């Protein structure tokens, strides 16, 4: 039997000691038991980390003031996550996909029934629905779990979920700033390096942009797992020894990195970074005469990490991730893409590339997106090689080098990819400032103060530019107030299974906010849907266009007044051309102005125009075939609306289009009926 005694507060064990020995005063042997130690935390470090998190969240949280959220794809991700919360988005194990695609397929099961299909239940109804991709399923289900946890398992509530959608991206951005602290602290064995990385990440404007409140996409979370994966690999290579602890860290790094493919497409750049880093780091270690055992240790740890990463990634998307990675390369360097041997005809992809701004080069926006921090990547690309040869045990800075270089090239060549460079800019800023502080460590106080002041000034600059950058960006739907009102009306005044015929810009709004079917959305999954809606806008034959809309099975057409100004752009879709001078589309002209009454002068101010009230009232509100003004020999048709809030100016070609005849209620329209109009948005019933 075992008893426990206490001597001066220390636990001791008394094992099998005879009773007579205790009574005789014989000394009892004392055995020290291991005491539980509460880990000590550096309070100063915790305070600074709290500041980093608060700064990161506060900058990103500016958008919380708006009712809804940023971007367009956000609404699609929010809708898909809502299905996961409600248990309608079902993962199905698919072992037959091994080597071909994800081993998990997603199926939507209609609530209250066993009717299931691997298709989006609302978008692209004309083709039976778009396939639900498995790529972002990790993002959807992680956030669905977070919703369930913080609502204590409550049922789905759309208004509550909207608040989650706004808050979560800002939290992920702030957490990524903390992850950068731990990565740099581990690489450079310095809290100072970590603090710099954390603060610059919290305030890097381009990275803030993709992690601000309401930017609910995989890009808001994927960097967190990438940085954590790099951190674990930095732990694995800390001693360059083949110890069990290091091997476990390498495996963990591969696992964490492999989460990225389940969250968003950004992961496709990670294999490039790792392969370039692994090969060149081994070469540099050999050239520097590093001990062969340490080189072998790095090689084994790297192979273990990459094998786990690539293996798990293959289970998710099959071996297609290799070609997917090359597609990223071709985006940046189109000249490297293999010749397809096609017919040379313009395709839908060509039209999208010509009309979507994100396909442009990005370098001309560097000043706006990266502010003064843009100097740091250039300096870092010079200083990192110097440090590598100066610091014999530094095996991780080369990863930063390729990370900065690759994303710099991506951002330079493609505006769409500038967001990927935002975090690398923060990494470059942290590295340069830390390297300078370390270099001047043993110099005079004045020199050290100058470097510290420079780092502080650049950080303040980053914070200021981020605050200005974020405050200058608004959720598009908040600028288009008519859409919020119209979709709220549609959600209660149209049939629950109603199908809308719409332009792709607003498709995600229709499906999430109105919860009605949309013929197309920002994914451009079915280019024929884009083309046919554009034809509906620019063509004149009502009967022909009515047959087209009926072939889709649409119940309603939803129109925005800005379509009157976008007919040239839509003409490219309608006639599948990138030639803006094509006579079929160059003929269109239209503008729309918001108007208000000037009480002092009793004039109507419409954009730059001030029109006497009587003259404004004399303008037609319904369609006419007779122009009421001529400018530079061009007949113009000027209309107003009934509530003194709009002024429209169109030429003959636009006035003859079906869009204008619907908008201005031409008396000969027979197949369509306007049932809603407010703030520049119309809903038309298809008869």
C-alpha positions in Angstrom: 0.0 0.0 0.0 1.3 3.5 -0.9 0.9 6.6 1.3 1.7 10.1 0.7 3.4 12.5 3.1 4.2 16.2 2.9 7.5 17.7 4.0 7.9 21.4 3.5 5.2 21.3 0.8 7.0 18.7 -1.2 5.2 15.4 -2.0 7.0 12.3 -1.0 6.2 8.6 -1.4 6.3 6.1 1.5 6.5 2.6 0.1 6.1 -0.6 2.1 7.8 0.9 5.3 7.1 -1.4 8.3 5.1 0.1 11.1 7.8 -0.7 13.8 10.4 1.3 11.8 8.2 4.3 11.7 7.6 4.2 15.4 11.3 3.7 16.2 12.1 7.0 14.5 13.9 5.4 11.6 14.5 7.9 8.8 12.0 7.3 6.0 13.4 7.7 2.4 12.0 10.5 0.5 11.3 10.3 -3.3 10.8 13.6 -5.2 7.7 13.4 -7.4 7.6 15.5 -10.6 5.8 18.7 -9.9 3.4 20.2 -12.6 4.8 23.4 -13.8 2.6 26.1 -15.2 4.3 27.5 -18.3 5.6 31.0 -18.0 4.5 33.5 -20.6 6.4 36.6 -21.5 3.8 39.3 -20.5 5.5 41.9 -22.7 5.4 39.5 -25.7 1.7 38.8 -25.1 0.9 42.5 -24.8 2.7 43.2 -28.2 0.9 40.2 -29.8 -2.4 41.6 -28.6 -1.5 44.9 -30.2 -0.7 43.2 -33.5 -4.0 41.4 -33.5 -6.0 44.5 -32.5 -4.2 46.6 -35.2 -4.8 44.0 -37.8 -8.4 43.5 -37.0 -9.1 47.2 -36.5 -7.8 48.2 -40.0 -9.7 45.4 -41.6 -12.8 46.0 -39.5 -13.6 49.3 -41.2 -16.0 47.5 -43.6 -18.1 46.2 -40.7 -20.0 49.5 -40.8 -21.8 48.4 -44.0 -24.9 46.2 -44.0 -23.6 43.8 -46.6 -20.1 42.7 -47.7 -17.5 43.3 -50.3 -16.8 41.7 -53.7 -19.1 39.4 -55.7 -17.8 35.9 -55.1 -18.2 36.5 -51.4 -21.9 36.0 -51.8 -21.4 32.7 -53.5 -19.1 31.4 -50.8 -21.5 32.7 -48.2 -24.4 30.8 -49.9 -22.4 27.5 -50.2 -21.4 27.8 -46.5 -25.0 28.3 -45.6 -25.8 25.0 -47.2 -23.1 23.3 -45.2 -24.5 24.9 -42.0 -28.0 23.6 -42.8 -26.6 20.1 -43.6 -27.6 20.4 -47.3 -24.1 20.3 -48.7 -23.0 16.7 -48.3 -19.5 15.4 -48.8 -19.4 12.0 -50.5 -16.4 9.7 -50.3 -15.3 8.9 -53.8 -12.3 6.5 -53.8 -12.7 6.0 -57.6 -11.3 9.5 -58.0 -7.9 8.7 -56.6 -5.3 10.0 -59.0 -8.0 11.8 -61.0 -9.6 14.3 -58.7 -10.8 14.9 -55.2 -11.6 11.8 -53.2 -14.5 13.8 -51.8 -17.3 15.0 -54.0 -19.9 17.5 -52.9 -23.6 16.9 -53.4 -26.5 19.3 -52.6 -29.5 17.6 -51.0 -32.7 19.6 -51.1 -34.0 20.3 -47.6 -36.7 17.9 -46.5 -36.1 15.4 -49.2 -33.7 12.8 -50.5 -33.3 14.6 -53.8 -29.6 15.1 -54.2 -27.4 16.2 -57.1 -23.7 17.4 -57.4 -25.0 20.7 -58.8 -25.6 24.2 -57.6 -29.4 24.4 -56.9 -29.8 28.0 -58.0 -27.2 29.1 -60.6 -27.2 28.1 -64.3 -30.6 26.5 -64.1 -30.7 26.4 -68.0 -28.0 23.7 -68.0 -29.2 21.9 -64.9 -26.9 23.8 -62.5 -23.2 24.3 -62.3 -21.0 21.6 -60.8 -20.2 22.3 -57.1 -16.4 22.4 -57.0 -14.6 20.6 -54.2 -11.7 23.1 -54.1 -13.1 25.4 -51.4 -14.9 22.8 -49.4 -12.4 23.1 -46.6 -13.2 26.8 -46.4 -16.9 26.2 -46.3 -16.9 23.4 -43.7 -14.4 25.1 -41.4 -16.5 28.2 -41.3 -19.7 26.2 -41.0 -18.2 24.5 -37.9 -17.2 27.9 -36.5 -20.8 29.1 -36.9 -22.1 26.1 -35.1 -19.6 26.4 -32.3 -20.2 30.1 -31.6 -24.0 29.8 -31.9 -24.0 26.7 -29.7 -25.4 24.5 -32.4 -28.3 26.8 -33.3 -30.1 26.5 -36.6 -29.1 28.6 -39.5 -30.1 32.2 -39.3 -29.3 34.3 -42.4 -29.0 37.6 -40.6 -26.6 36.1 -38.0 -24.6 34.4 -40.7 -24.2 37.7 -42.5 -22.4 39.0 -39.4 -20.1 36.0 -39.4 -19.3 36.6 -43.1 -18.3 40.2 -42.3 -16.2 39.4 -39.2 -14.4 36.2 -40.1 -12.1 37.4 -42.9 -10.8 40.2 -40.6 -10.0 37.7 -37.9 -8.2 35.5 -40.4 -6.1 38.4 -41.5 -5.2 39.3 -37.9 -4.4 35.7 -37.1 -2.1 35.6 -40.2 -0.2 38.5 -38.7 0.3 36.5 -35.6 1.5 33.5 -37.6 4.0 35.7 -39.3 5.3 36.7 -35.9 6.0 33.1 -35.0 7.5 32.3 -38.5 10.0 35.1 -38.3 10.7 34.6 -34.7 11.6 31.0 -35.5 13.7 31.7 -38.5 15.8 34.5 -37.0 15.6 33.4 -33.3 14.5 36.9 -32.4 11.3 38.4 -31.0 12.3 41.6 -32.7 12.1 40.0 -36.2 8.7 38.5 -35.2 7.3 41.8 -34.1 8.3 43.5 -37.3 6.7 40.7 -39.4 3.5 40.8 -37.3 3.1 44.6 -37.5 3.9 44.9 -41.2 1.5 42.0 -42.0 -1.2 43.7 -40.0 -0.8 46.9 -42.0 0.2 45.8 -45.6 -2.5 47.4 -47.7 -2.7 44.8 -50.5 -2.9 42.0 -48.0 -5.4 43.9 -45.9 -7.6 44.3 -49.0 -8.1 40.6 -49.4 -8.6 40.0 -45.7 -10.8 42.9 -44.8 -14.2 42.5 -43.2 -16.6 41.0 -45.7 -14.1 39.7 -48.1 -15.3 36.1 -47.5 -13.2 34.1 -49.9 -10.6 31.4 -49.6 -7.8 33.9 -50.1 -8.7 35.4 -46.7 -7.7 32.1 -45.0 -5.3 30.2 -47.2 -2.3 32.4 -46.3 -2.7 31.5 -42.7 -2.1 27.8 -43.4 0.7 28.5 -45.8 2.6 30.6 -43.1 1.9 28.0 -40.4 3.3 25.3 -42.7 6.4 27.3 -43.3 6.7 27.8 -39.6 6.6 24.1 -38.9 9.2 23.4 -41.5 11.4 26.1 -39.9 11.1 24.2 -36.7 12.0 20.9 -38.5 15.2 22.4 -39.9 16.2 24.3 -36.8 19.0 21.9 -35.9 19.4 20.1 -39.3 19.5 16.7 -37.5 17.4 13.6 -38.3 15.7 13.5 -34.9 12.2 12.2 -34.3 11.0 15.7 -33.3 12.3 17.2 -36.6 10.7 14.5 -38.7 7.4 15.0 -36.9 7.6 18.7 -37.6 8.3 18.0 -41.3 5.3 15.7 -41.5 3.2 18.3 -39.7 4.4 21.0 -42.1 3.3 18.9 -45.1 -0.1 18.2 -43.5 -0.8 21.9 -42.8 0.3 23.0 -46.2 -1.9 20.4 -47.8 -4.9 22.1 -46.2 -4.4 25.0 -48.6 -5.9 23.1 -51.7 -9.1 22.6 -49.7 -9.4 26.3 -49.2 -8.5 28.2 -52.4 -6.6 28.2 -55.6 -3.7 30.3 -54.3 -2.0 27.0 -53.2 -0.9 26.3 -56.8 2.1 28.7 -56.3 3.3 26.8 -53.2 4.8 23.8 -55.1 6.8 26.2 -57.3 8.2 28.0 -54.2 9.1 24.7 -52.4 10.7 23.0 -55.4 12.8 26.1 -56.2 13.7 26.5 -52.6 14.6 22.9 -52.0 16.9 22.5 -55.0 18.7 25.8 -54.7 19.1 25.5 -50.9 20.8 22.1 -51.3 23.1 23.6 -54.0 24.0 26.5 -51.8 24.7 24.3 -48.8 27.0 22.2 -50.9 28.8 25.2 -52.3 29.3 26.6 -48.8 30.9 23.4 -47.6 28.2 22.6 -45.1 28.8 19.2 -43.4 27.4 16.3 -45.5 25.3 15.0 -42.5 23.5 18.4 -42.3 22.9 18.5 -46.0 21.5 15.0 -45.9 19.3 15.9 -42.9 17.9 18.9 -44.8 17.3 16.8 -47.9 15.4 14.1 -46.0 13.3 16.7 -44.0 12.4 18.5 -47.2 11.5 15.4 -49.1 9.3 14.2 -46.2 7.5 17.5 -46.0 7.0 17.8 -49.7 6.0 14.2 -50.1 3.3 14.6 -47.5 2.1 17.9 -49.0 2.0 16.5 -52.6 0.5 13.2 -51.6 -2.4 14.8 -49.7 -2.8 17.4 -52.4 -3.1 14.6 -55.0 -5.8 12.9 -52.9 -7.8 16.2 -53.2 -7.4 17.2 -56.8 -5.6 14.3 -58.4 -2.4 14.7 -60.4 -4.1 17.6 -62.2 -2.4 19.9 -59.6 0.7 19.8 -61.7 -1.0 21.2 -64.8 -2.9 23.6 -62.6 0.4 24.9 -61.3 1.5 25.4 -64.9 -1.7 27.3 -65.7 -0.7 29.8 -63.0 2.6 30.2 -64.8 0.9 30.7 -68.2 -1.3 33.4 -66.6 1.8 35.3 -65.7 3.8 34.6 -68.9 1.2 34.0 -71.7 4.0 33.6 -74.2 5.1 30.4 -72.5 1.8 28.7 -73.0 1.9 25.9 -75.5 0.3 26.5 -78.9 -3.1 24.9 -78.9 -3.4 24.5 -82.6 -6.9 26.0 -82.5 -8.8 27.6 -85.4 -7.7 31.2 -84.5 -11.3 32.2 -83.8 -12.2 34.4 -80.9 -13.5 32.5 -77.9 -15.5 33.3 -74.8 -12.3 33.3 -72.8 -10.8 35.9 -75.1 -13.8 38.1 -74.6 -13.7 37.8 -70.8 -9.9 38.6 -70.8 -10.6 41.7 -72.9 -13.4 43.0 -70.7 -12.5 42.0 -67.2 -10.1 44.5 -65.6 -8.3 42.0 -63.4 -6.7 40.5 -66.5 -4.6 43.6 -67.1 -1.0 44.1 -66.0 -0.6 45.0 -62.4 2.6 47.1 -62.2 0.9 50.4 -62.9 -1.1 49.9 -59.6 1.8 49.2 -57.4 1.8 52.7 -55.8 -1.8 52.5 -54.9 -1.8 48.9 -53.6 1.6 48.8 -51.9 2.4 52.4 -51.0 6.0 53.1 -49.9 6.4 49.5 -48.8 7.1 48.6 -52.5 10.7 49.5 -52.0 11.2 46.6 -49.5 10.9 43.7 -52.0 13.6 45.1 -54.2 15.9 45.7 -51.3 15.1 42.3 -49.8 16.0 40.5 -53.1 19.5 42.1 -52.8 20.0 41.6 -49.0 18.7 38.0 -48.7 21.5 36.4 -50.8 24.1 38.4 -48.9 22.7 37.2 -45.6 22.6 33.6 -46.8 26.3 33.6 -47.4 27.0 35.7 -44.3 24.9 33.4 -41.9 26.1 29.8 -42.2 23.1 28.3 -40.4 20.4 30.3 -42.2 18.5 27.7 -44.3 15.1 29.5 -44.4 15.8 32.9 -45.9 16.0 31.4 -49.3 12.3 30.4 -49.1 11.5 34.1 -48.4 13.6 35.0 -51.4 11.6 32.8 -53.8 8.3 33.8 -52.2 9.0 37.5 -52.7 10.4 37.0 -56.2 7.6 34.7 -57.5 4.8 36.9 -56.2 6.5 40.1 -57.4 6.6 38.7 -61.0 3.0 37.5 -60.7 1.8 40.9 -59.5 3.8 42.8 -62.1 2.2 40.8 -65.0 -1.3 40.4 -63.8 -3.5 42.7 -61.7 -5.6 39.8 -60.6 -2.5 38.4 -58.7 -1.4 41.5 -56.9 -3.1 40.2 -53.7 -0.6 37.3 -53.6 2.2 39.9 -53.4 0.7 41.7 -50.4 1.9 39.3 -47.8 5.3 38.9 -49.5 5.7 42.7 -49.3 5.1 42.5 -45.5 7.7 39.7 -45.3 10.2 41.7 -47.3 9.6 44.8 -45.1 10.1 42.8 -41.9 13.3 41.1 -43.3 14.9 44.3 -44.4 14.2 46.2 -41.2 15.4 43.3 -39.0 18.5 42.8 -41.1 19.4 46.5 -40.8 18.8 46.5 -37.1 20.9 43.4 -36.7 23.7 44.9 -38.8 23.8 48.1 -36.8 23.4 46.3 -33.4 27.0 47.1 -32.4 27.2 50.6 -33.9 26.6 53.9 -32.2 23.3 54.7 -30.5 22.7 57.4 -33.1 23.0 54.9 -36.0 20.8 52.4 -34.2 18.2 55.0 -33.5 18.2 56.1 -37.1 17.5 52.6 -38.3 14.8 52.1 -35.7 13.2 55.4 -36.6 13.2 54.4 -40.3 11.5 51.1 -39.5 9.0 52.9 -37.3 8.3 55.5 -40.0 7.7 52.9 -42.6 5.4 51.0 -40.3 3.4 54.2 -39.6 3.3 54.8 -43.4 1.9 51.3 -43.9 -0.8 51.8 -41.3 -1.8 55.2 -42.7 -1.9 54.0 -46.3 -3.9 50.9 -45.3 -6.5 53.0 -43.4 -6.8 55.3 -46.4 -6.9 52.5 -48.9 -9.6 50.6 -47.0 -11.7 53.7 -46.3 -11.7 54.4 -50.0 -13.2 51.1 -50.9 -16.9 50.3 -50.6 -18.9 47.2 -51.1 -20.3 47.5 -54.6 -23.8 46.7 -53.5 -23.7 49.6 -51.1 -23.0 51.9 -54.0 -25.8 50.3 -56.0 -28.6 50.7 -53.4 -31.2 49.8 -55.9 -30.0 46.2 -56.0 -30.5 45.8 -52.2 -34.0 47.1 -52.4 -34.9 45.1 -55.6 -33.6 41.8 -54.3 -35.3 42.2 -51.0 -38.5 42.8 -52.9 -37.9 39.8 -55.1 -37.3 37.6 -52.1 -40.9 38.1 -50.9 -42.8 39.0 -54.1 -41.8 36.3 -56.5 -42.2 32.5 -56.4 -39.6 30.6 -54.4 -38.6 28.6 -57.4 -38.6 31.7 -59.7 -35.8 31.9 -62.3 -34.1 35.2 -63.2 -32.5 36.1 -66.5 -29.6 38.3 -65.6 -26.2 39.7 -66.4 -23.3 37.8 -64.8 -22.1 40.8 -62.7 -25.0 40.4 -60.2 -25.7 36.7 -60.4 -24.3 35.9 -56.9 -26.4 38.7 -55.4 -29.5 37.2 -57.0 -28.9 33.7 -55.6 -27.8 34.7 -52.1 -29.9 37.8 -51.3 -33.1 37.0 -53.2 -32.5 33.2 -53.0 -33.8 32.8 -56.6 -32.4 31.1 -59.7 -29.8 33.0 -61.8 -28.9 32.3 -65.4 -25.3 33.2 -64.9 -22.9 34.6 -62.4 -19.3 35.8 -61.9 -17.9 32.3 -62.4 -18.9 32.5 -66.1 -19.5 28.8 -66.0 -21.6 28.9 -69.1 -20.4 31.5 -71.7 -23.5 30.8 -73.8 -25.5 32.3 -70.9 -23.4 35.5 -71.1 -23.7 35.7 -74.8 -27.4 35.2 -74.9 -28.2 37.8 -72.3 -25.9 40.3 -74.1 -27.9 39.5 -77.3 -31.1 40.3 -75.4 -29.6 43.7 -74.5 -28.4 44.8 -77.9 -30.8 43.2 -80.4 -34.0 44.8 -81.5 -36.4 41.9 -82.4 -38.7 41.4 -79.4 -40.2 38.2 -80.7 -36.9 36.6 -81.3 -35.5 37.6 -77.9 -38.7 36.4 -76.2 -38.2 33.0 -77.7 -34.6 33.0 -76.5 -35.6 33.9 -72.9 -38.4 31.3 -72.9 -35.9 28.7 -74.1 -34.1 29.3 -70.8 -37.2 28.8 -68.8 -36.8 32.2 -67.2 -39.7 33.8 -65.3 -38.2 37.3 -64.9 -35.6 39.5 -66.4 -33.7 41.8 -64.0 -32.1 45.0 -65.5 -29.8 47.7 -64.2 -29.8 51.1 -65.8 -26.0 50.9 -66.3 -26.7 48.4 -69.1 -27.6 51.4 -71.2 -24.0 52.6 -70.8 -22.4 49.1 -71.3 -23.9 48.1 -74.6 -20.6 48.3 -76.4 -19.0 46.0 -73.8 -22.0 43.6 -73.9 -21.8 43.7 -77.7 -18.4 41.9 -77.5 -20.2 39.1 -75.7 -23.2 39.1 -78.0 -21.1 38.7 -81.1 -18.1 37.0 -79.5 -15.5 39.6 -80.6 -12.7 41.6 -79.0 -12.8 44.3 -81.7 -14.3 47.4 -80.1 -14.6 49.0 -83.5 -16.8 46.3 -84.9 -19.7 48.2 -86.6 -22.2 46.0 -84.8 -21.2 47.4 -81.4 -19.4 50.7 -82.1 -22.7 52.2 -83.0 -24.1 52.2 -79.4 -24.0 55.2 -77.0 -25.8 55.8 -73.7 -25.3 57.6 -70.4 -27.3 57.8 -67.2 -27.1 60.5 -64.5 -28.5 60.6 -61.0 -30.5 63.8 -60.4 -31.5 66.0 -57.5 -33.4 69.3 -57.1 -31.6 72.5 -56.3 -34.0 74.2 -54.0 -32.5 77.7 -54.3 -32.6 77.9 -58.1 -35.3 75.3 -58.7 -33.1 73.5 -61.2 -32.5 69.8 -61.6 -28.8 68.9 -61.3 -28.0 65.7 -63.2 -24.3 65.0 -63.2 -22.6 68.1 -64.7 -25.9 69.4 -66.2 -28.2 71.9 -64.5 -31.6 71.9 -66.2 -34.4 74.3 -65.5 -37.3 72.5 -63.8 -39.8 73.3 -66.6 -37.4 72.0 -69.2 -36.7 68.8 -67.2 -40.4 68.2 -66.8 -40.9 68.5 -70.6 -38.6 65.6 -71.2 -40.3 62.3 -72.1 -40.6 59.4 -69.6 -41.7 56.8 -72.1 -40.1 55.6 -75.3 -40.2 57.7 -78.4 -38.9 57.3 -81.9 -38.4 61.0 -82.4 -35.0 62.5 -81.2 -35.3 65.6 -79.1 -31.7 66.9 -79.4 -28.9 66.8 -81.9 -25.2 67.0 -80.9 -22.4 67.0 -83.5 -24.9 65.8 -86.1 -25.9 62.9 -83.9 -29.6 62.6 -83.1 -30.0 62.1 -79.3 -32.9 60.9 -77.2 -33.1 62.4 -73.7 -35.4 60.8 -71.2 -36.2 61.3 -67.5 -37.9 59.2 -64.9 -41.1 60.1 -63.0 -39.5 60.8 -59.6 -36.9 63.4 -60.8 -33.9 61.2 -59.9 -32.6 60.1 -63.3 -31.6 61.6 -66.7 -30.9 59.3 -69.7 -29.2 60.2 -73.0 -29.0 57.6 -75.8 -28.4 57.7 -79.5 -30.5 56.1 -82.2 -28.8 52.7 -82.1 -29.3 52.3 -78.3 -32.8 53.8 -78.5 -33.8 51.1 -81.0 -32.5 48.2 -78.9 -34.8 46.0 -76.9 -33.2 47.2 -73.7 -34.2 50.8 -74.3 -37.7 49.9 -75.4 -38.2 47.9 -72.3 -36.6 50.5 -70.1 -38.7 53.4 -71.4 -41.9 51.2 -71.8 -42.4 51.3 -75.5 -46.1 50.8 -76.3 -45.5 48.0 -78.8 -43.9 45.7 -76.2 -46.2 42.6 -75.8 -44.1 39.8 -74.3 -42.7 41.5 -71.3 -44.3 43.3 -68.4 -42.6 45.6 -65.9 -43.6 44.7 -62.3 -40.9 46.6 -60.3 -38.8 49.7 -60.6 -36.8 51.6 -58.0 -33.4 53.3 -57.9 -32.3 52.3 -61.3 -33.3 48.6 -61.2 -36.2 47.0 -63.1 -37.8 43.6 -62.8 -39.6 42.4 -65.9 -42.1 39.5 -66.0 -41.7 37.2 -69.0 -45.1 36.4 -70.4 
